[in-house]
């Protein structure tokens, strides 16, 4: 999964045991799942080939995560990273996002650079 051309930029996990671990990398957001036998197994390979500088999970909504895409704003997943879409309903969003976070009220916030 990792090698000389792929490196980790962020990681995040929901608070419940058994939830997937999101691994933001310079080449996508693979998610891995604990097999309950002390080993991790690849769950999905979301956004393969995209550089992801920011990642956040929404603790109040199971399976929801946000990523910052270097040149394409923010994307959201509601299915634990299996699929991603723009939460701004197709409207042009902000461009170069470097960080994304979720407040306690399920509000997504992005930081432009």
Rosetta blueprint (number, residue, H / E / L):
1 X L
2 X L
3 X E
4 X L
5 X L
6 X E
7 X L
8 X E
9 X E
10 X E
11 X E
12 X E
13 X E
14 X L
15 X L
16 X L
17 X L
18 X L
19 X L
20 X L
21 X E
22 X E
23 X E
24 X E
25 X E
26 X L
27 X L
28 X E
29 X E
30 X E
31 X E
32 X E
33 X E
34 X E
35 X L
36 X L
37 X L
38 X L
39 X L
40 X E
41 X E
42 X E
43 X E
44 X E
45 X E
46 X E
47 X L
48 X L
49 X L
50 X L
51 X L
52 X E
53 X E
54 X E
55 X E
56 X E
57 X E
58 X L
59 X L
60 X L
61 X L
62 X L
63 X L
64 X L
65 X E
66 X E
67 X E
68 X E
69 X E
70 X L
71 X L
72 X L
73 X E
74 X E
75 X E
76 X E
77 X E
78 X L
79 X L
80 X L
81 X L
82 X L
83 X L
84 X L
85 X E
86 X L
87 X L
88 X L
89 X L
90 X L
91 X L
92 X L
93 X L
94 X L
95 X L
96 X L
97 X E
98 X E
99 X E
100 X E
101 X E
102 X E
103 X L
104 X L
105 X L
106 X L
107 X L
108 X E
109 X E
110 X E
111 X E
112 X E
113 X L
